[in-house]
Amino acid sequence: MTAPPRILTRSALLARVAALRTDRRTIALANGLFDVLHVGHLRYLEAARRLADALVVAINSDGSARRLKGAGRPIVPQDERAELVAGFACVDCVTVFDEDTVEPLLRDLRPDVHCKGTDYTAESVPEARLAQELGIRVAIVGDPKDHATRDLLRRIREGR
């Protein structure tokens, strides 16, 4: 099966963003595992999209997810997670990254705004120093962190 047109390799993404910039459109970047989708993910991405003309979502690869979350994760394979996220109306482009952090993509993409969920503060965003170095605004967006994949998985395992 071929990838939906909004799921791009890094090089295709950089070309698409260059075209958007030619049209003077602003770019927001959001990233995460997006393993078992829930309403918190949608609200995070919708809030991120409101900050720019286009929203790029970077999804951790299966290998990156395992290194960050441990054995048994991700639950949903990267291609399926990418396809699901690409299906949200607020998302313009999706890419999968294999690094342990989104910093290399942040450096390559240089979005206008880097969006993180409300489980972060301005001080705790791992990429904050790099973003400042590159002149990228960091924004904390989405609803309160009342939704977490780990909590959802725990409830499923407990049969609740």
C-alpha positions as CSV (number, residue, x, y, z in Angstrom):
1,M,0.0,0.0,0.0
2,T,1.3,3.5,-0.8
3,A,1.5,6.1,1.8
4,P,-1.2,8.8,1.8
5,P,0.0,12.0,0.1
6,R,0.2,13.9,3.5
7,I,2.8,11.3,4.8
8,L,6.2,12.4,3.6
9,T,9.8,11.4,3.9
10,R,12.1,14.0,5.4
11,S,13.4,15.2,2.0
12,A,9.8,15.4,0.6
13,L,8.7,17.2,3.7
14,L,11.5,19.8,3.4
15,A,10.6,20.4,-0.2
16,R,6.9,20.8,0.7
17,V,7.8,23.3,3.5
18,A,10.0,25.2,1.1
19,A,7.0,25.6,-1.2
20,L,4.8,26.7,1.6
21,R,7.4,29.3,2.7
22,T,7.5,30.6,-0.9
23,D,3.8,31.3,-0.5
24,R,4.6,33.1,2.8
25,R,2.9,30.5,4.9
26,T,3.9,29.9,8.5
27,I,4.8,26.4,9.8
28,A,4.1,24.8,13.2
29,L,5.7,21.5,14.2
30,A,4.2,19.1,16.7
31,N,5.7,15.8,17.6
32,G,5.0,12.6,19.6
33,L,4.4,8.9,19.6
34,F,0.6,9.1,19.0
35,D,0.5,5.4,19.9
36,V,-3.1,4.8,21.0
37,L,-5.0,7.9,19.8
38,H,-7.2,9.7,22.2
39,V,-9.0,13.1,22.4
40,G,-6.0,14.7,24.1
41,H,-4.0,14.1,20.9
42,L,-6.6,15.7,18.7
43,R,-6.9,18.7,21.0
44,Y,-3.1,19.1,21.1
45,L,-2.9,19.1,17.3
46,E,-5.9,21.3,16.7
47,A,-4.4,23.9,19.1
48,A,-1.0,23.6,17.4
49,R,-2.6,24.2,14.0
50,R,-4.2,27.4,15.2
51,L,-0.7,28.9,15.6
52,A,0.4,28.7,12.0
53,D,-0.8,28.3,8.4
54,A,0.3,24.7,8.2
55,L,0.9,22.0,10.7
56,V,3.6,19.4,10.4
57,V,3.4,16.4,12.8
58,A,6.5,14.3,13.4
59,I,5.9,10.8,14.7
60,N,8.4,8.7,16.5
61,S,9.4,5.6,14.6
62,D,8.8,2.1,16.1
63,G,12.5,1.9,17.0
64,S,12.5,5.4,18.6
65,A,9.3,4.5,20.5
66,R,10.8,1.3,21.9
67,R,13.9,3.2,23.0
68,L,11.9,5.9,24.8
69,K,9.0,3.8,26.2
70,G,10.4,0.3,26.6
71,A,9.4,-3.2,25.5
72,G,5.9,-3.6,24.3
73,R,5.6,-0.1,22.8
74,P,4.4,1.1,20.5
75,I,1.1,-0.8,20.4
76,V,0.3,0.5,16.9
77,P,3.0,0.3,14.1
78,Q,4.4,3.6,12.8
79,D,2.8,3.5,9.4
80,E,-0.6,3.1,10.9
81,R,0.0,5.8,13.5
82,A,1.1,8.1,10.7
83,E,-1.9,7.3,8.6
84,L,-4.3,8.0,11.5
85,V,-2.7,11.3,12.4
86,A,-2.6,12.3,8.7
87,G,-6.4,11.8,8.7
88,F,-7.0,14.7,11.1
89,A,-8.3,17.7,9.3
90,C,-5.9,20.0,11.2
91,V,-2.8,18.2,10.0
92,D,-1.1,19.2,6.7
93,C,1.9,16.9,6.7
94,V,3.2,13.9,8.7
95,T,6.7,12.5,8.8
96,V,8.2,9.7,10.8
97,F,11.5,10.2,12.6
98,D,13.9,7.6,14.0
99,E,16.0,9.7,16.2
100,D,15.5,9.7,20.0
101,T,14.6,13.5,19.9
102,V,13.0,15.7,17.4
103,E,16.0,18.1,17.4
104,P,17.5,17.0,14.1
105,L,14.2,17.6,12.3
106,L,13.7,20.9,14.2
107,R,17.1,21.9,12.9
108,D,16.3,20.8,9.3
109,L,12.7,22.2,9.2
110,R,13.1,25.4,11.2
111,P,9.4,25.9,11.8
112,D,8.0,29.2,13.0
113,V,6.7,27.6,16.1
114,H,7.5,24.3,17.9
115,C,4.4,23.0,19.8
116,K,4.5,20.8,22.8
117,G,1.7,19.4,24.9
118,T,0.6,20.6,28.4
119,D,2.7,17.9,30.0
120,Y,5.5,20.3,29.4
121,T,6.3,23.8,30.6
122,A,8.3,26.4,28.8
123,E,11.3,25.4,31.0
124,S,10.9,21.7,30.5
125,V,10.7,21.5,26.7
126,P,13.7,19.3,25.8
127,E,14.3,21.2,22.6
128,A,13.9,24.7,24.1
129,R,17.6,25.7,23.9
130,L,17.9,24.6,20.3
131,A,14.6,26.4,19.4
132,Q,15.9,29.6,21.0
133,E,19.2,29.2,19.1
134,L,17.3,28.9,15.8
135,G,14.8,31.6,16.5
136,I,11.9,29.2,16.8
137,R,9.0,30.1,19.1
138,V,8.0,27.4,21.5
139,A,4.4,27.1,22.5
140,I,2.6,24.9,25.0
141,V,-0.7,23.9,23.6
142,G,-3.7,21.6,24.1
143,D,-6.0,20.8,27.0
144,P,-4.8,19.8,30.5
145,K,-2.9,16.5,30.5
146,D,-6.0,14.6,31.7
147,H,-5.5,12.0,28.9
148,A,-2.5,9.8,28.7
149,T,-1.8,6.7,26.6
150,R,-0.2,5.0,29.6
151,D,-3.3,5.6,31.7
152,L,-5.6,4.3,28.9
153,L,-3.4,1.2,28.5
154,R,-3.5,0.6,32.2
155,R,-7.3,0.8,32.3
156,I,-7.5,-1.6,29.3
157,R,-5.2,-4.1,31.1
158,E,-7.3,-3.8,34.3
159,G,-10.5,-4.4,32.4
160,R,-12.0,-1.0,33.3
